[in-house]
Amino acid sequence: MNELTEEDWKHPYWSFLNMLKLRENTGFDDQDDPEVMVANQRFAQEVRIQRYHEATLKADDTFRLQDYARYVSILSPFMDLLTNSQMKKFELAMRRKNLDI
């Protein structure tokens, strides 16, 4: 199992989780608070970007293996984040996926 480095612990993800745990332990749970809503949205976006980066690595592996259907399914949730070159690759995978059917 990989050990987290000190730099890993400094990532905003861990700070946010620590803050949530503190709020949970102290009984403060006001989900209608605008600051809480903004923090939750920011955290959700950070997590989504992290998942996008992980998905692109996995998708690149599947593309090399010519598993175009899996490539499309991995990247479909992140269409709005794809770069121009990723979008072209995605479109190519869509065409090839449809030929394999």
C-alpha positions as CSV (number, residue, x, y, z in Angstrom):
1,M,0.0,0.0,0.0
2,N,1.3,3.5,-0.8
3,E,2.2,5.8,2.0
4,L,1.0,9.3,1.9
5,T,3.7,11.9,1.8
6,E,3.7,15.1,3.8
7,E,2.9,16.9,0.5
8,D,-0.1,14.6,0.0
9,W,-1.5,15.6,3.4
10,K,-1.3,19.3,2.5
11,H,-3.7,18.8,-0.4
12,P,-6.9,20.8,0.0
13,Y,-8.8,17.5,-0.1
14,W,-7.5,16.4,3.3
15,S,-8.1,19.9,4.8
16,F,-11.7,19.8,3.7
17,L,-12.2,16.3,5.1
18,N,-10.7,17.4,8.4
19,M,-13.0,20.4,8.5
20,L,-16.0,18.2,7.8
21,K,-15.1,15.8,10.5
22,L,-14.6,18.7,12.9
23,R,-18.1,20.0,12.0
24,E,-19.5,16.5,12.4
25,N,-17.9,16.1,15.9
26,T,-19.0,19.5,17.1
27,G,-22.6,19.0,16.0
28,F,-22.6,21.9,13.5
29,D,-24.5,20.8,10.4
30,D,-26.2,23.8,8.8
31,Q,-26.4,22.7,5.2
32,D,-28.4,25.9,4.3
33,D,-25.5,28.1,5.3
34,P,-24.2,29.8,2.1
35,E,-20.6,29.3,3.2
36,V,-21.2,25.6,3.7
37,M,-22.9,25.4,0.3
38,V,-19.9,27.1,-1.4
39,A,-17.4,24.9,0.4
40,N,-19.3,21.8,-0.6
41,Q,-19.5,22.9,-4.2
42,R,-15.8,23.7,-4.3
43,F,-15.0,20.4,-2.8
44,A,-17.2,18.5,-5.2
45,Q,-15.5,20.3,-8.1
46,E,-12.0,19.4,-6.8
47,V,-13.0,15.8,-6.4
48,R,-14.5,15.7,-9.9
49,I,-11.3,17.2,-11.4
50,Q,-9.2,14.5,-9.5
51,R,-11.5,11.8,-10.8
52,Y,-11.2,13.3,-14.3
53,H,-7.4,13.0,-14.1
54,E,-7.6,9.4,-12.9
55,A,-10.1,8.6,-15.7
56,T,-7.9,10.0,-18.4
57,L,-5.1,7.8,-17.3
58,K,-7.3,4.7,-17.3
59,A,-8.9,5.8,-20.6
60,D,-5.5,6.1,-22.3
61,D,-4.7,2.6,-21.3
62,T,-8.0,1.3,-22.7
63,F,-7.5,3.2,-25.9
64,R,-4.1,1.6,-26.4
65,L,-5.8,-1.8,-25.9
66,Q,-8.3,-0.7,-28.6
67,D,-11.2,-1.1,-26.1
68,Y,-13.1,1.8,-27.6
69,A,-16.4,1.2,-25.8
70,R,-14.7,1.2,-22.4
71,Y,-12.8,4.4,-23.4
72,V,-16.0,6.1,-24.2
73,S,-17.7,5.0,-21.1
74,I,-14.8,6.1,-18.9
75,L,-14.7,9.6,-20.3
76,S,-18.4,10.2,-21.0
77,P,-19.0,11.8,-17.5
78,F,-16.2,14.3,-18.2
79,M,-17.2,15.6,-21.6
80,D,-17.1,19.2,-20.4
81,L,-13.5,18.9,-19.2
82,L,-12.0,17.2,-22.3
83,T,-9.3,19.1,-24.2
84,N,-9.6,19.5,-27.9
85,S,-7.2,16.6,-28.6
86,Q,-9.1,14.4,-26.1
87,M,-12.3,15.3,-27.8
88,K,-10.9,14.3,-31.2
89,K,-9.7,11.0,-29.7
90,F,-13.1,10.5,-28.1
91,E,-14.9,11.1,-31.4
92,L,-12.5,8.6,-33.0
93,A,-13.2,6.1,-30.3
94,M,-17.0,6.6,-30.8
95,R,-16.6,5.8,-34.5
96,R,-14.5,2.8,-33.9
97,K,-16.8,1.6,-31.1
98,N,-19.8,1.8,-33.5
99,L,-17.9,-0.3,-36.1
100,D,-17.2,-3.0,-33.6
101,I,-20.9,-3.5,-32.8
